[in-house]
């Protein structure tokens, strides 16, 4: 699932059909309409479109629970609520509970920013089946994402070329190429999505959440935010503390950090995950096929990436596995311990000259389907991140900071440092150094941190608790691996989360699950 910070913050996706949808969606046919009084027209969900990642229409759940989709109108510009509107795509499956068993709707945001909740919720619904005993499960494509007036940048062929280029320049020519490519992408975003770019900030999405709460008929917003979804939830709590219902934040973004600090934190987090992966491989009873010791595993990966920088190997025809693509694939596999065996296989194959598995992992990271189409998650990620964050980093600044990033991770430092240039030429100014999530008076929010989380390092959970304010954030620690805690299936974590969402039982702050 999409995460807080993708490897590259600067890329692409396009289609003339989607572009016409964006322009049509920002019409003026709803002037003077009170959007809080709209009634949603729920219908059977269509198959996800290209911007959502494609694939078949969601199938009914085992108990015949049917998926329904609807489009909610929201103001394009929340400072002009009677002006032009955009359409936000929603999905839901009704609760299995009856009568007083039903609490209301539980709204999910799975992260990104840029992930399609409409496509993601059906894929993970079985993990939340217990919560469905008292809630309608609801998710949505935030503004700029999927079917919700998607940000459009460049096309699939340009994306393929982008992900083949060198993302860690070693000389002036490579640096110029990377900077030019980034500017070309940003210019394309402005050209194709100029009307929506100023209105995709997290504060806009938080106001959409409150409109959604009203349209769904709930007095309070019951919410489950994962990764970037925790930042969105925190901003909502800041804006509407009195309207927070039962809320859970999992895989927690550190709300006190600027983009550079977040990137450096991720660099350390992915290095920790790589260390844990290497230790796990050599600790198994059978021989580790990719190294004789944990250090040997990491040394061989470093040599592979260095070799690929000079000479790519065959990936998925006709594409070659470059250093950049291989790094993306490794990072993707480190998001979940469930992927570690694929990483082992992919590395073993790459050492023999076959880059197909690492390229599949890279494609997953970058939102590329088997038919060569990209979803719009990277374009949306860039647009939302750049509209949110005020700092702009140029090449000279990145080069100055490279030693610190390399010290944090010899393997990933360069990639994540150069990722900071993504907003340098962005058309819309950023809103702030970091989000404000202070929420005095809000109901308790359960904040779940995972000590082995590479993408949203564990320290972010405590920072979120402190920033929410006294009596609001309730910290729960999971000593595990991977991005997020609830989907680890850990009984202690799921018991605490379910107990709060279903029965209102707040676990003692500082609870630790192993």
N, C-alpha and C positions, 0 to 999 in steps of 0.2 A: 504494500500500500504506500501511496505517496507519503514523503516525509518532510520535516521542517526545512532542511537545506539539501537540495539535490547537489550532485557533484558539480554540474555546470548551472550557473544561474542565467545563462544567456542563450536561449534557443527557442524556438521556431514551430510552426505548423500552419497550414493554410488550405483553404478551399473556397472557390467562388461562391458555392452554395451557402457555406457557413457565413461568409462575408455578407451576403445579401440578407441572411437571417439577422445578423447584428444590426444592420442598418434599418431593417424593418422593425426590429424589436424596440428600437429607441424612437418610436413614433410619438405623435402628440394626440392620439385619439382618446387618451384617458384624462385630459386636462379637467380639473375641477372634480374628479372622482375621488371619493374617500376610500382609499385602498384598504383601510382597516375593516370595512364592511363588505368586502368582496366574498363571494362564495366560490369555493374551488370546485371545479368539475373533474372529479376523479374518474379515470378510465384505465383500461388495461394498458400496461406499459409496453411501448414499442421496443424493438431491439436497440441497444446503445448505438449511437452514431459514431463517426470517426473521432470526433472531439472527445467523446467519452471513452474511447478505447475499442469500440466495436464489439462483436460477439452476438450471441443469441439473446432473445428477450428473456427476462427472468422467469423461471418456472415456479409453479406453486410449491409451497413448503409441504413437508410430508403430511401435515394435517389438513391439506387443501387450502392453506392460507394463501390468498391471492394478492399479488402485488398490484398496486394502483399508483398511477402517476397523475400529476396535475401541474399546471403552470400558475404561479402566483405573481401578480403584478406588484412591482415595487417602484418607488420613485428612482429615476436615474440619479438625481441629485437630491440628497436628503435635506439640503438647505432650501429646496424648492419642492415641497411634497405634493404640490398640485400640478407640477410640470410633467415633462416627459416620463414615461415609465419603461422599465425593462421587464422581461419575463424570467422568473426563477423557477427552475424545474424541481419538483418535489417527488418523492416516492414514499410509500408507506405500505405496511402490512398490519392489519388490525389485530388487536389483542385477542388472546384466547380466553381472557377473563370476562366475567359477566357481572352486571350490576355494580355493586360497591367494590368489587375486586379491581375494577379499572381505575387507575390513578389519572391517566391522561396520555399525552404523547411524550415519548422519549426521543429527543432529536440528537442525531449523531453527526459529528464532523470528524472524518478520518485523517485529516491532515493535508499536507502539501507545503505551502498553500498551492492549490491547483488540482487536487484530487476530486474526481467525480463521486459524490456520495450516492448518486442515483445508480451508478454502476457498481459501487463497492458494497453497499448494504446487502443486496441479495447474495453476494459471494460469501459474506461472513455471517449471514443471518443465523446459521445453526449455532454459532458461538454465543448468541444473545437470546437463545430460545427461552431460557428461564425468565429473562426480563420481560418477555412478551406475555407472560401470564398476567401482568398488570398494566402494561403499556402498549399502545400502538407504537411500533418501531418506525421512525421517520428519519429520512436523510434528504439531502438536497445538493444540487450543484450551485455553489456560491457564484455570485456575479463574476463574470469573466471566465467561467469554467464550464466545460461540457456543453450542455444545452442552454445554459443561462447566459446568453449573449457572449459567446466565447471570445476571448482575445485571439486575434488572428495575426500571425507574423509571417513566416516563410513556409515553403511547401516541403513535401516529403523528400524530394530529391535534394533540396538544399540542406535538409536535416541530415541526410546520409553523409553528405560532403562535410558538414560541420563536425559530426562526430568522428570523422576520419582524420581530422586535422590534429596538429600537436597542441594540446592544452597546457603544456609545460615548456615554454620556449627556452631554448638554450643559447640563442644568439639574436642579433638585431633583426634579421630577416624573419625568423619565426615569431618574434614578438610583434613585429609590424603586421604579420598575417593574422595573428590572434586578435589584435586590437581592431584591425580593419573588419574582420568577420563579425566581431561583437557590435561594432557601430552599424554595419549593414543590417544585422538582425534588429537592432533597436530602431533604426530608421524604418524598417519594414513594419514593425509593430505600430509605430506612429502613423504611418501611411494607411494601414489597413484597419486600425482600431482606435483612431484618434478620439472618437466621441466617447468611448467608454473608459479610456485609460485613467482619467482623473478621478474616477468613481469606483475603483475596485479596492479601496483601502479596507483594512480590517475593521475600522470604525463603521464603514458603510455596511459591511457584512453583519456586524453586530446589530445594527439597526434593522437589517433584514430579519435577523433572528427574532427580534421583538415583534415585528409585524407578523412573522410566521406564528409565534405564540398566540397572538390575538386571533388570527384567521383560523387556527386549529381549535380555538375555543378554550384555551387554558389560561387560568389566572396566573400561573407561574411557569417559567421555562424549566422543564426537566431536561437535563443535558448530559451527553457523554462525549467529551472531547479527547481526541488522541493526537499527539504530536502537535503540529500547528493548531489543531483544534483546541488545545489547552490555551494557546494565546488568544484565539478568538473567544473562548469562554471567559477568559480573564478580562478582556476588553468589554464583553457584554456585562459582566458583573460590575465593572467600574461604572459603566453608563447607566445601568438599571439594577442597582443592588437590591432594591425592594422587590424585584420581580424574579429573583433567583429561586428556583425550587430545589429539587434534589439534583446535584451536579457532581460529576466525576471527571477529573483530569488525569489522563494516563499518558506516559511518555512525555514528560513535562518540559516545555520550552522555558528557558531562563529569561524572565521578562526584564531583567536588569541589564542585559548585555546589548551592546551595539553589534552590527553585523560582523565586524572584525573579531570581536570577542567570541561571538557565536561560532564563527568559522574556526578559530583556534581551539575552542572547546570541542568541536566535532573532530578536529584533527587528532586531539588527544584521545577522544572516545573511540575512534576507529582504530587507532594504534593499540589501545587496550583490547578491543575485540580481536584484532589480528593476533596479539600475544596469546589471548585465551584460545583462539582457534589452533594455533601452532602447538600449544601445550596439550590441548585435547587430542590432537592427532598423534603425537608421540607417546601419549600415556595409555593408548589402547593396547590390548593384549596382542593384536596382530601388528605387524610392522607398518609404520607410517610410510606410504608410498612416495611422499614428497619431501622427505628429509629425515635425517638420523637424529636430530635434536630440534628443539623449538627454534633455536637460533639458526640452525641449518635450513629449516623451512623458510624462515624470513629472508635469509641470504639468497636462497634460490629464487624466491619471488622477485627480489630486487634485481638479480641478474637477468631474469626473464624480461622485466620491464625495461631494463637498460638495452637489452638486445632488440626488443620490439621498437624502441625509439630509433634504432638504426635501420632495422629491417623487419617490417611486419610479416606475419605468417598468414596462411589462408584461414579465413573465418567462416562466414556463411556466404557462399558464392553469390555475387561476384565481389563481395566486400572482403577486405583484409582486416585482420585483428591488429590494430595499432596499439601503441603504449597507452593512449588515452582510453580506447575502448576496453582494454584489459583492466586498467585501473577502475573504470566504472563497474565492470563485471565483478571484480573482487569486492568493491565497496557494497554492491548490491547483496552479495552472498553473506556479508557480515551483519546485515540487518537482522538475521534470524538464525539461531542455532540449527533450525531445520534445514537451512541451505548449506551447512558446512560440508556435507558429503558431496554436494554438487560442486562446491569450490575445490575440494580435493580432486574430484574427477576432472574438472576443467583444467586445473594446473597440471595434473599428470598428462593429460592429452596435449596441452600446450608445449610441454617439454619435448614431446614427440612431434611437434610441428602442426598440430591440429587445434585451431583456435575457436572451434564452433561452439563449445559449451560456454566458454567465457564470453563469447559474443552474444549468445542467448541471454546470459545474465545482464550484459550491458544493455541489450535491447529492452529488457524489463525495466532497468533503471531509467531509461530514456523515454519510455512510453511508446515503443515501436512494436506493432503487431507483426505476425508472421507474413501478412500480405504486403508489408512495407509501408503501411500507414501509421502515422504518429497521432497519438491523442494530443490534446492541447495543454497538457499538464505543465510542460516546461514553459510554454508561452505565458500561461496564467501565473505560474510561480514567479516568473520574472516581473510581470506587471504588478502583481500584488506586493511582492517584496520591495520593489523599487518605489512604489507609491507610499509604502509604509515607512521606509528607512531613510533618514536624512543624509547620512554620510555617503560620500562619493569618493572612491579610491582610484587613483590613476596608476599607470605602470610603474612610475618612479617610486610611489609609495609601496606598492607590492614588493618591488625588488629590495627595498629597505627592510621590509618585514620578513623576507624569506628565511633568514637565519633562525628566527624564532619559530617559524612553522616547521622548518626542517628538524629543529631540536625536538619538537613535539612528536614528529613522525618522519623519519627519513623516507618512508615509502609514500605517504600521502600528503606531506607538507606542501610540496610545490603545487599539486593539483588544487588543493583547497585554498591556498593563498591566491593563486591566479583566478580562482572563481570570484574573488571580490571585485573584479573589474566590471561585472555584469551590468551595474547601474551607472557606470561612468557617463555615458552619453544618453541617458534616459530623458525622455521629453517632459516628464512630470516630476516636480520636486517631491522629495520625501517628506513625510509628515513629522517625524520625531526620531531621536536617537534610539529610543526603545519604547515599547508600549506602556501605557499606564494601566495597571490592573488593580489599583487600590480599591477596595470595595467595602468600606465600613458599613455595618448593618446588614450585610448579606447573610443568607442562610449558610450553614456549614457546607464547604466544598471539599470533597475527598480528593486529595492530591497524591497520586501513586507514582513513586520513582523506582526505577530499576537500576541496580548498581552496575550492571553490565551493558547498559544501553549506549550504543555508539553514536547515535544520531542526536539524541537529546540527553546529554550526560546527566548522571544522577544528581549532581549539585543543583540542577535547575529546579528540582522539586522543593528543596528547602527555600530557595530564592523565591519561588512562587508563593509558598506559604507565608513567608515574611512580607512579601509585597501586597498580598491580598489584605493583610491586616489582622490584628488580634481578634481571635474568636471566629475567624472565617475559614482559613485553610487548615485542614486536618491531614497531617502527613502520614503516609503508609509506605514502608520500604519493602521492596522485593529484591532479595539477593539472588539474581538470576542473570541470564544472558538474553541479548536481543533487544529489539526496539519495541518497548511496551511491556506491560505486565499481565493484563487481563487475558490476552490471547495466548499466554503461555500455558494456560489450563491449570495453573497452580491453584489448588483448592483453597488455600488460605486467602490468596488475593481475591479470587472469585467469590468466596464466602463473604469477605468484608464488603466488596462492591455491591453484591446482590443484597446483602443485609441492609445497606443504606438505601439503595434505590427502591427496593421492594417494601421494606418495613420501617425505613427511617431510622435505623439503628446506626449511630455514628460510632465507629471503632475508636478506641483510645488513640490519641495522637501519639505518634512514635511507634506504632505497631510495626513489627518486622515479620515478614514472611520468608521462608526459606524453601 
